[in-house]
Amino acid sequence: MSELPPLTEETLWDILNDNLDDETVNRLVWYYLGYRYDETTQSWDASQTDSLWQENYPEPPDFIASRPATVKLTRSIPKEHKQLLKEKLGFKGYKVGELIPRLTRRATMTNWLLSYMESA
């Protein structure tokens, strides 16, 4: 697996502006959820993830393709962090013509990562 970009405001904007590929965005969220890929066994280790993630997703889900996984990610964001995209980044949202599931899921992932940064 290739190196992940640093978890910075610039990276968050790259996610929102669709400058990072979907796989990298997924891998960022997986990493901060606690998923680790073991090269020797060629398998995912979820032992560092919250037990609810381990139970429902023993392997990391594709948040771009899976609405249920994205809903779970949304619900895991603390209430006080739900508006961080607007409050911290000044993100105004996507235009009506851009409102497609892939981009809205990327926004959810960005908000989760921003919430992670605020909590760390």
N, C-alpha and C positions, 0 to 999 in steps of 0.2 A: 504494500500500500504506500502511496506517495505521502509526502509531508502535508500536514494540514496548515492552512494559513493561520496566523495569530488571531486570537479573539479580540479584535479591536473594533472601534467605530467604523473604520474604513472597510473592514471585512463585512460588517453588518450592512453597510450601504451597498457593497458588492453583491450581497445576497439579494437585497431589495431591488437593485437595478439589473438583476439577471446577468451579472458579470462573472459569477462563479457557476460552474456546472452543477447539476442536481446531485450527482454522486458526492461531490465535495461538501455540499451543504448538508446532505444526509450524514456524512461521516463526521462533520463537526458536531451535530446534535448527538449522534451516537456516542462520540467521545465524552462529551460533557454529561450525558446520561449515565456513563460508566461502562459502556460496552468496549471490550477490547478484543482485537483479533489476534489469535495465536497462530503465528506462521508455522510452527512445528506441527501442530495438530490440524492446521487448516480449518479451524472452527472458531466460532465466537464464544467468548467468555462473558457471561452476564452477571458474574458474582459481585461486581461492584455497583450494579444498578439497584434501584429501589425494588423491593420485593414484588410490588404490583407490576412493574415492568418485566421482571424476571418471569413472573407467572404468565402474563398475557403474551409477552414477546421474548421468548428465550433467545431468539436471534433478533437483531435490530430490524425494525420495520422500515420500509421505504415510505417516508412521510409524504413524499410528493405523490405517490400512487395510492396511498391508503388513507381514505377519509377517516375510518375509525381510529387509526393511530394518531392522526392529526388532532382529532377531537380530544383524545386522551392527553395529548401534549398541551392543548389549550387549557383543559381543566386542571392541569398540574401547575399552571402559572398562578401564583398568589394574586388575590384580588387587587392588592395595592400595586401590582406590577402590570395590570392588564392594559394600561394606557401608555406604557413606556415608549412605544414607537413614536407617539405624538409628543410626549413630554420630554424625552431625552434626545430623540433624533430629529424631531420636527417633521416626521413623515406625515404627509397629507393623505396618503392612501393612493390607490390606483384609480385611473380614469375609468369611466363606465366600460369603454371598449376593451380595457385591460383586465376586467374582472373575470378571470378564468381560474379554475381550481388550482392549477399549478402555481400561479403567482400569489394567490391568497394563502396557499399553504406555505410558500416561502416566507410570506409576511408573518405567519404564525410561528414558524421556526425561528425567524429573526427575533420576534418578541420573546420567545422562550429563552434564546441565547442572551438577550439583553437582561432578562429577569435573572438568569444565572449569574451574569456579571454583577448585577446589583446585590445579589445575595452572598457572593463570594467574599 
